[in-house]
Amino acid sequence: MPIFKKTLIVLSFIFLISILIYLNMYLFGTST
């Protein structure tokens, strides 16, 4: 099922990006 695999990769990619953005906001928020 290539469609399911593709969707899973996209979801995990978005999940990682959202975590990075959250960490950046947290670090910048505490540094100021």
N, C-alpha and C positions, 0 to 999 in steps of 0.2 A: 504493500500500500504506500506508494510514493507520495501521495497527497497528504496522508497523515504524517509521514515523516517530515515533509516540508513544513507543514503547519507547526509541528513540534519544535523544529529548529527555529522558526520565526518567533514562536512564543518565548522560547528560552532566551533568544537574542534580545527581545524587548524587555524581558525580565532582568537580564544582566544590565542593560542600559539604564533602566529605571533605578536599580540599586546604586549604580555609579552616580547618577544624578542626585539621589537622595543623600549619599555620602558626601558629595561635594557641597550640597546645600547645608548639611549638618556642620561640616568643617568650616565653611565660610561664615555660617551663622554664629559659631562659637568663637571664631577668631576676631570678629568685629566687636 
